[in-house]
Amino acid sequence: MKTFQKIAELLVFAQKHLELDVHDVPFVRNCILDGLGLTTFEASPVGEVNDDIDALLREFSQVCVEERVFEGDMAPYYCDKIMGLLSLRPSALNARFQEVYEKEGAFRATEWLYRYAVDSNYVKKAILDKNPRFDAENGLVVTINLAKPEFRDPNKAKSGNAVAGGYPQCVICRDNEGFTVRGKSTLRTVDMDIAGEKWFWQFSPYGYFYQHGICVNTEHIPMHIDRQTFYNLMDFVDRFPHYFIGCNACLARIGGSVLAHDHYQGGGETLPLFKAPIAEHFTMTGYEDLTMGILDWPGTVLRIVGSDKDRIVEVGEKIRQAWVNYTDMNRQIVAHDENGDHNSISPTVMKQDGKYVLNIILRCNVTSERYPDGIFHAHPEFHIIKKESIGLIEAQGLFILPGRLVQQLDAVEKCIEKGKLDDSLADFGMIYEETKALCQGNVHEAMQKELASVCYRILENTAVFTRSETKTFLQNLGFRTE
């Protein structure tokens, strides 16, 4: 059987890329045979093996289907299962990561772990690399994620990422590690000690940006943001100074979809928010050592920069406490009502020049009859482009748009070229007109400018204050604005 040869090639790949010990090869081979329902094995000597795991798995699947080992629609299941068998056990991988961290440092450790996640096919980098992405003139980064499902209903998004009374409790629990039923055979996590508490790290298979990962509390408790959160985020970047880390606002419609399990998100890319300058500085007596300001940003964001964790936390907590209890009926901002809490923050931290850079994004999830999805959410005219919650990543300037847009926007571009919008694309009327007005010869470039403009306006929709209102808010807290 050709299947035997492909199994042998995968075993060679695993020895080269996944640290499969030669002594374990017969055992793992037998586990693979058992998983495929095969009772014997015979293969010719293996020569050079392709280093591209995607190509290897495509060939393996094709042969298995031809030889009726499994049906074509079962290929993802068996590929995941077999790659899980070829990978290190969680304990061995965790120990290897800690060894690299101690001997070679944080950067080498995360590079090793990410490469492992790619080679094990957990992070499907070949697919992610096909996602359209561009840097816009307005400072934002726009991507279309072909791998991520679109959740247009925030409530469905929330329920879609939790398991009511099931096992595991949610999609980011450590109990998912190796769970083939969910396609998690290759998921591997590593221990994290964050401010004396037990957390763990795993990379995201959706990969919104370079080395996008999730830092998860070992204890399954709801997401929350308090004084300790600031310490946790700064402690994380002490350990991984080449990463940023942030926390989604812990309320529906303005944050992540997994609200039931405490977690942060981060990775190895500097997102646009951290590149934004301070537009207006503010200060407070006794905190002159901190650099603080209102960012030049379409959302409402405050920045605190300094070296002293305690002093940063004191200011950050003062702002957080004031905002979560802030009500302004003129702005339709209501802190608390019969439906619960409505104000939260999205704090995000990285290190620059040895100092902590803490950005505090003010968020509010109130709704109205006019804006049932959220007053400070993408307004209805933009829903054809983005209706999902504007979470931590978008709030920092990296927009993840739904995969359907690749074909839809291509169709709109063709309509612009012929001079008439098809009736089937009527929902894109605004996009059509604005793109046509921007077009100076290259329709695709004009469409990219239009997408970036829409994303910028969506961030403006999320702003809870104007610049002058932000200054008033800070002045009422005792800060001096310049």
C-alpha positions as CSV (number, residue, x, y, z in Angstrom):
1,M,0.0,0.0,0.0
2,K,1.1,3.5,-0.8
3,T,-0.4,4.5,2.5
4,F,2.4,2.7,4.3
5,Q,5.0,4.8,2.4
6,K,3.3,8.0,3.3
7,I,3.2,7.0,7.0
8,A,6.9,6.3,6.8
9,E,7.5,9.7,5.3
10,L,5.5,11.4,8.1
11,L,7.6,9.5,10.7
12,V,10.8,10.9,9.1
13,F,9.3,14.4,9.1
14,A,8.5,14.1,12.8
15,Q,12.0,13.0,13.6
16,K,13.4,16.0,11.8
17,H,11.0,18.7,12.8
18,L,8.9,17.5,15.8
19,E,11.7,15.9,17.9
20,L,10.3,12.4,17.6
21,D,12.9,10.1,19.3
22,V,14.1,7.2,17.1
23,H,13.3,4.8,20.0
24,D,9.7,5.9,19.8
25,V,9.2,5.4,16.1
26,P,7.9,1.8,16.2
27,F,5.5,2.7,19.0
28,V,4.1,5.8,17.2
29,R,3.9,3.9,13.9
30,N,1.8,1.3,15.6
31,C,-0.5,3.9,17.2
32,I,-1.0,5.4,13.7
33,L,-1.8,2.0,12.2
34,D,-4.3,1.4,15.0
35,G,-5.9,4.8,14.5
36,L,-6.3,4.0,10.8
37,G,-7.7,0.5,11.4
38,L,-4.7,-1.1,9.7
39,T,-3.2,-4.4,11.0
40,T,0.1,-4.6,9.2
41,F,2.9,-2.4,7.8
42,E,5.4,-2.6,5.0
43,A,7.3,0.3,3.4
44,S,10.3,0.9,1.2
45,P,13.2,2.9,2.3
46,V,12.4,6.6,2.6
47,G,14.6,9.1,0.7
48,E,14.3,12.9,0.9
49,V,11.1,14.0,2.6
50,N,9.3,17.2,1.8
51,D,9.7,19.8,4.6
52,D,6.3,21.2,3.8
53,I,3.9,19.5,6.2
54,D,0.9,20.8,4.2
55,A,2.1,19.0,1.0
56,L,2.9,15.9,3.0
57,L,-0.5,15.7,4.5
58,R,-2.2,16.4,1.1
59,E,-0.3,13.5,-0.4
60,F,-1.1,11.3,2.6
61,S,-4.8,12.1,2.4
62,Q,-5.0,11.6,-1.3
63,V,-3.4,8.1,-1.1
64,C,-5.6,7.1,1.9
65,V,-8.7,8.1,0.0
66,E,-7.6,6.2,-3.1
67,E,-6.9,3.1,-1.1
68,R,-10.1,3.5,0.9
69,V,-8.4,3.8,4.3
70,F,-10.9,6.7,5.0
71,E,-13.4,8.8,3.1
72,G,-12.3,12.2,1.8
73,D,-14.4,14.2,4.2
74,M,-12.6,12.5,7.1
75,A,-9.2,13.6,6.0
76,P,-8.9,16.6,8.4
77,Y,-9.9,14.4,11.3
78,Y,-7.2,11.8,10.6
79,C,-4.5,14.3,9.7
80,D,-5.1,16.0,13.0
81,K,-5.1,12.7,14.9
82,I,-1.9,11.5,13.3
83,M,0.0,14.8,13.7
84,G,-1.0,14.6,17.4
85,L,0.6,11.2,17.6
86,L,3.7,12.4,15.9
87,S,4.1,15.4,18.2
88,L,5.7,15.5,21.7
89,R,3.6,14.7,24.6
90,P,2.5,17.9,26.4
91,S,4.8,17.3,29.4
92,A,7.9,16.8,27.1
93,L,7.0,19.9,25.0
94,N,6.5,22.0,28.1
95,A,9.9,20.9,29.5
96,R,11.6,21.6,26.2
97,F,10.1,25.1,26.0
98,Q,11.2,25.9,29.6
99,E,14.7,24.6,28.8
100,V,15.0,26.8,25.7
101,Y,13.7,29.8,27.8
102,E,16.3,29.3,30.5
103,K,19.2,28.6,28.3
104,E,18.5,30.9,25.3
105,G,16.0,33.4,26.5
106,A,12.4,34.4,25.9
107,F,12.7,35.2,22.2
108,R,14.3,31.9,21.2
109,A,11.8,30.0,23.3
110,T,8.7,31.6,21.6
111,E,10.4,31.2,18.2
112,W,10.9,27.5,18.9
113,L,7.4,27.0,20.2
114,Y,5.8,28.8,17.2
115,R,7.8,26.9,14.7
116,Y,6.7,23.7,16.4
117,A,3.1,24.7,16.2
118,V,3.5,25.3,12.5
119,D,5.3,22.1,11.8
120,S,2.8,20.1,13.8
121,N,0.1,21.7,11.6
122,Y,-1.7,23.3,14.6
123,V,-1.0,26.8,13.3
124,K,-1.9,26.3,9.6
125,K,0.5,29.0,8.4
126,A,0.2,28.1,4.7
127,I,-3.5,29.0,4.8
128,L,-3.0,32.0,7.0
129,D,-0.3,33.4,4.6
130,K,-3.0,33.5,1.9
131,N,-5.1,36.0,3.9
132,P,-5.2,39.3,2.1
133,R,-3.5,42.0,4.2
134,F,-2.3,45.5,3.6
135,D,-1.0,48.5,5.5
136,A,-3.2,51.5,5.0
137,E,-2.2,55.2,4.6
138,N,-4.3,56.1,7.7
139,G,-2.1,53.9,9.9
140,L,-4.4,50.9,10.2
141,V,-3.7,47.3,9.1
142,V,-6.5,45.5,7.2
143,T,-6.7,41.8,6.8
144,I,-9.3,39.4,5.4
145,N,-9.2,36.1,7.4
146,L,-10.1,33.2,5.2
147,A,-9.9,30.7,8.1
148,K,-12.1,32.3,10.7
149,P,-15.8,31.9,10.6
150,E,-17.9,35.1,10.7
151,F,-20.2,35.7,13.7
152,R,-22.5,38.5,12.7
153,D,-24.6,38.0,15.8
154,P,-22.6,38.9,19.0
155,N,-24.8,36.5,21.1
156,K,-24.1,33.6,18.7
157,A,-20.4,34.5,18.8
158,K,-20.5,34.2,22.5
159,S,-22.4,30.9,22.5
160,G,-20.3,29.5,19.7
161,N,-17.2,29.7,21.8
162,A,-18.5,28.2,24.9
163,V,-19.7,24.7,25.7
164,A,-22.7,24.7,27.9
165,G,-22.2,22.1,30.6
166,G,-20.0,20.1,28.2
167,Y,-16.4,18.9,28.2
168,P,-14.1,20.8,27.9
169,Q,-15.9,23.7,29.6
170,C,-14.9,26.1,26.8
171,V,-12.7,26.3,23.7
172,I,-9.6,27.7,25.4
173,C,-9.6,25.4,28.4
174,R,-6.4,23.3,28.8
175,D,-8.6,20.2,28.7
176,N,-8.8,20.8,24.9
177,E,-5.1,19.7,24.6
178,G,-5.1,16.6,22.4
179,F,-8.9,16.4,22.1
180,T,-9.4,14.9,18.6
181,V,-13.2,15.5,18.7
182,R,-12.5,19.2,18.4
183,G,-9.5,19.0,16.1
184,K,-7.1,19.7,18.9
185,S,-4.8,16.7,18.7
186,T,-1.9,18.9,18.0
187,L,-2.7,21.7,20.5
188,R,0.1,22.1,23.0
189,T,0.3,24.6,25.8
190,V,3.2,25.8,28.1
191,D,3.1,26.9,31.7
192,M,3.2,30.5,32.6
193,D,3.8,32.0,36.1
194,I,2.1,35.4,36.0
195,A,2.4,37.4,39.1
196,G,2.6,34.3,41.2
197,E,-0.5,32.7,39.6
198,K,-0.7,29.7,37.3
199,W,-1.5,30.5,33.7
200,F,-0.6,28.8,30.4
201,W,0.1,30.0,26.8
202,Q,-1.2,28.6,23.5
203,F,-1.0,29.9,20.0
204,S,-4.2,30.8,18.1
205,P,-4.9,28.6,15.1
206,Y,-6.5,31.7,13.5
207,G,-3.3,33.7,13.7
208,Y,-4.6,37.3,13.3
209,F,-1.0,38.5,13.5
210,Y,2.6,37.2,13.9
211,Q,2.7,34.6,16.8
212,H,-0.8,35.5,17.9
213,G,-1.4,33.7,21.2
214,I,-3.6,33.4,24.2
215,C,-2.5,33.5,27.8
216,V,-5.1,31.6,29.8
217,N,-5.8,31.4,33.5
218,T,-5.4,27.7,34.6
219,E,-8.5,28.3,36.8
220,H,-11.7,28.4,34.8
221,I,-13.1,31.7,36.1
222,P,-14.9,34.5,34.2
223,M,-13.0,37.3,32.5
224,H,-12.5,40.3,34.7
225,I,-10.4,43.4,34.8
226,D,-9.2,44.8,38.1
227,R,-6.2,46.3,39.8
228,Q,-4.3,43.0,39.5
229,T,-4.9,42.9,35.8
230,F,-2.4,45.7,35.3
231,Y,0.2,43.9,37.3
232,N,-0.4,40.7,35.4
233,L,0.1,42.3,32.0
234,M,3.3,44.1,33.1
235,D,4.6,40.9,34.6
236,F,4.0,39.1,31.3
237,V,6.0,41.6,29.3
238,D,8.8,41.3,31.9
239,R,9.0,37.6,31.0
240,F,8.4,38.1,27.2
241,P,9.6,41.7,26.4
242,H,9.4,41.1,22.7
243,Y,5.6,40.5,22.9
244,F,2.7,42.8,23.7
245,I,-0.2,41.5,25.8
246,G,-3.7,42.8,26.3
247,C,-7.1,42.1,27.8
248,N,-10.4,42.3,26.0
249,A,-13.1,44.4,27.7
250,C,-15.0,41.8,29.8
251,L,-18.5,42.6,28.5
252,A,-20.5,41.3,25.6
253,R,-20.4,43.2,22.3
254,I,-17.2,45.1,23.1
255,G,-14.8,42.3,23.8
256,G,-14.0,38.7,23.1
257,S,-16.4,35.9,22.6
258,V,-15.0,33.7,25.4
259,L,-16.1,35.7,28.4
260,A,-16.4,32.6,30.7
261,H,-12.7,32.0,31.0
262,D,-10.1,34.6,32.1
263,H,-7.5,35.1,29.4
264,Y,-5.3,37.7,27.6
265,Q,-4.2,38.0,24.0
266,G,-0.8,39.0,22.7
267,G,2.1,38.1,20.3
268,G,5.1,39.2,18.4
269,E,3.8,42.1,16.3
270,T,3.7,45.8,17.1
271,L,0.1,46.8,16.4
272,P,-0.8,50.2,15.0
273,L,-2.0,51.6,18.4
274,F,1.5,51.4,19.9
275,K,2.8,53.5,17.0
276,A,0.2,56.2,17.6
277,P,1.6,59.4,19.1
278,I,0.3,61.3,22.1
279,A,-1.9,64.1,20.9
280,E,-2.2,65.9,24.3
281,H,-0.3,65.3,27.5
282,F,-1.8,65.2,31.0
283,T,-0.2,64.9,34.4
284,M,-0.9,64.8,38.1
285,T,1.0,66.1,41.1
286,G,3.2,63.4,42.5
287,Y,3.3,61.4,39.2
288,E,5.6,63.6,37.2
289,D,7.9,60.7,36.5
290,L,5.2,59.1,34.3
291,T,4.5,60.2,30.7
292,M,0.8,60.3,30.2
293,G,-1.4,61.5,27.4
294,I,-4.5,61.2,25.1
295,L,-3.6,59.4,22.0
296,D,-4.0,60.6,18.4
297,W,-6.4,57.8,17.7
298,P,-10.0,57.4,16.4
299,G,-11.0,55.6,19.5
300,T,-10.8,56.9,23.1
301,V,-7.3,55.8,24.4
302,L,-5.1,57.0,27.2
303,R,-1.5,56.1,27.5
304,I,0.7,55.8,30.6
305,V,4.5,55.2,30.2
306,G,7.0,54.6,33.0
307,S,9.3,52.3,34.9
308,D,7.5,51.9,38.2
309,K,4.8,49.3,38.1
310,D,3.1,50.5,41.3
311,R,2.8,54.0,40.2
312,I,1.5,53.0,36.7
313,V,-1.1,50.8,38.5
314,E,-2.2,53.6,40.8
315,V,-2.9,55.9,37.8
316,G,-4.4,53.1,35.7
317,E,-6.7,52.0,38.5
318,K,-7.8,55.5,39.2
319,I,-8.9,55.9,35.5
320,R,-10.5,52.4,35.4
321,Q,-12.6,53.0,38.6
322,A,-13.8,56.3,37.3
323,W,-14.7,55.0,33.9
324,V,-16.6,51.8,35.0
325,N,-18.8,54.1,37.2
326,Y,-19.2,56.9,34.7
327,T,-22.6,58.0,33.5
328,D,-23.4,60.8,31.0
329,M,-26.9,60.8,29.7
330,N,-26.0,63.4,27.1
331,R,-23.6,60.9,25.6
332,Q,-26.0,58.0,26.3
333,I,-23.4,56.4,28.5
334,V,-24.9,54.5,31.4
335,A,-22.5,52.7,33.8
336,H,-25.1,50.4,35.4
337,D,-28.7,49.6,34.9
338,E,-31.1,46.6,35.2
339,N,-29.2,44.9,32.4
340,G,-25.9,45.0,34.3
341,D,-22.6,46.8,33.8
342,H,-21.9,48.7,30.6
343,N,-18.5,50.3,30.9
344,S,-15.1,48.5,30.8
345,I,-11.6,49.0,29.5
346,S,-9.3,47.1,27.2
347,P,-5.8,47.5,28.7
348,T,-2.8,46.5,26.6
349,V,0.9,46.6,27.4
350,M,4.3,46.3,25.8
351,K,7.8,47.4,26.6
352,Q,9.7,50.1,24.7
353,D,13.1,51.3,25.7
354,G,12.9,49.4,28.9
355,K,9.7,51.1,30.0
356,Y,6.2,49.9,30.3
357,V,3.7,51.3,27.8
358,L,0.1,50.9,29.0
359,N,-2.7,51.9,26.7
360,I,-6.2,52.1,28.3
361,I,-9.0,51.9,25.7
362,L,-12.3,53.1,27.1
363,R,-15.2,50.9,26.0
364,C,-19.0,51.0,26.5
365,N,-21.6,48.4,25.3
366,V,-24.9,50.3,25.8
367,T,-27.5,49.9,23.1
368,S,-30.4,52.0,21.8
369,E,-33.4,51.6,19.5
370,R,-31.4,53.2,16.8
371,Y,-28.3,51.1,17.5
372,P,-29.4,47.7,18.8
373,D,-26.0,46.2,18.3
374,G,-24.3,49.0,20.3
375,I,-24.1,52.8,20.3
376,F,-20.3,52.6,20.4
377,H,-20.1,49.8,17.9
378,A,-19.8,49.8,14.1
379,H,-22.8,51.7,12.9
380,P,-25.3,49.9,10.6
381,E,-24.0,51.5,7.3
382,F,-20.7,49.6,7.9
383,H,-22.2,46.2,8.9
384,I,-21.8,44.9,5.3
385,I,-18.0,45.1,6.0
386,K,-17.8,44.4,9.7
387,K,-20.7,43.6,12.1
388,E,-18.8,41.5,14.6
389,S,-17.7,42.8,17.9
390,I,-14.8,45.3,17.8
391,G,-12.5,43.5,20.2
392,L,-9.0,44.1,21.5
393,I,-7.2,43.5,18.2
394,E,-9.4,45.8,16.0
395,A,-9.4,48.4,18.8
396,Q,-5.6,48.5,18.3
397,G,-5.9,49.1,14.6
398,L,-5.6,45.6,13.1
399,F,-8.9,44.8,11.4
400,I,-9.9,41.2,10.8
401,L,-12.6,41.2,8.1
402,P,-14.7,38.2,7.0
403,G,-13.6,35.9,4.2
404,R,-16.8,36.4,2.2
405,L,-15.4,39.9,1.3
406,V,-12.8,38.5,-1.1
407,Q,-15.4,37.5,-3.7
408,Q,-17.9,40.2,-2.8
409,L,-15.5,43.1,-3.1
410,D,-14.0,41.6,-6.3
411,A,-17.5,41.7,-7.7
412,V,-18.0,45.3,-6.6
413,E,-14.7,46.2,-8.3
414,K,-15.9,44.7,-11.6
415,C,-19.1,46.7,-11.3
416,I,-17.1,49.9,-10.9
417,E,-15.1,49.0,-14.0
418,K,-18.4,48.5,-16.1
419,G,-20.1,51.5,-14.5
420,K,-23.1,49.9,-12.8
421,L,-23.7,48.1,-9.5
422,D,-25.5,44.8,-9.9
423,D,-28.8,44.5,-8.0
424,S,-27.5,41.4,-6.2
425,L,-24.8,43.7,-4.6
426,A,-27.3,46.5,-3.5
427,D,-26.1,46.2,0.1
428,F,-22.7,47.5,-1.1
429,G,-24.1,50.7,-2.5
430,M,-22.2,53.0,-0.2
431,I,-18.9,51.1,-0.8
432,Y,-19.5,51.2,-4.5
433,E,-20.1,55.0,-4.6
434,E,-17.2,55.9,-2.3
435,T,-14.7,53.6,-4.0
436,K,-15.7,55.0,-7.4
437,A,-15.0,58.5,-6.0
438,L,-11.6,57.4,-4.8
439,C,-10.6,55.7,-8.0
440,Q,-7.9,57.3,-10.0
441,G,-7.2,54.4,-12.4
442,N,-6.5,51.4,-10.2
443,V,-9.8,50.1,-8.8
444,H,-8.3,47.6,-6.4
445,E,-6.1,50.3,-4.8
446,A,-9.2,52.5,-4.5
447,M,-11.1,49.6,-2.8
448,Q,-8.2,49.2,-0.3
449,K,-8.4,52.9,0.5
450,E,-12.2,52.6,1.0
451,L,-11.8,49.5,3.3
452,A,-9.2,51.4,5.4
453,S,-11.6,54.4,5.6
454,V,-14.5,52.3,6.7
455,C,-12.3,50.7,9.4
456,Y,-11.2,54.1,10.6
457,R,-14.8,55.3,10.8
458,I,-15.8,52.2,12.7
459,L,-13.1,53.0,15.3
460,E,-14.5,56.5,15.5
461,N,-17.9,54.9,16.2
462,T,-16.4,53.1,19.2
463,A,-15.0,56.4,20.7
464,V,-16.9,57.1,23.9
465,F,-15.6,60.7,24.1
466,T,-14.5,63.5,21.8
467,R,-11.0,64.9,22.5
468,S,-12.4,67.8,24.6
469,E,-14.7,65.4,26.5
470,T,-11.7,63.2,27.3
471,K,-9.9,66.2,28.7
472,T,-12.9,67.1,30.9
473,F,-13.1,63.5,32.1
474,L,-9.4,63.6,33.2
475,Q,-9.7,67.1,34.7
476,N,-12.5,65.9,36.9
477,L,-10.2,63.1,38.2
478,G,-7.6,65.7,39.2
479,F,-5.3,65.5,36.2
480,R,-3.9,68.5,34.5
481,T,-4.2,68.6,30.7
482,E,-1.8,70.6,28.6
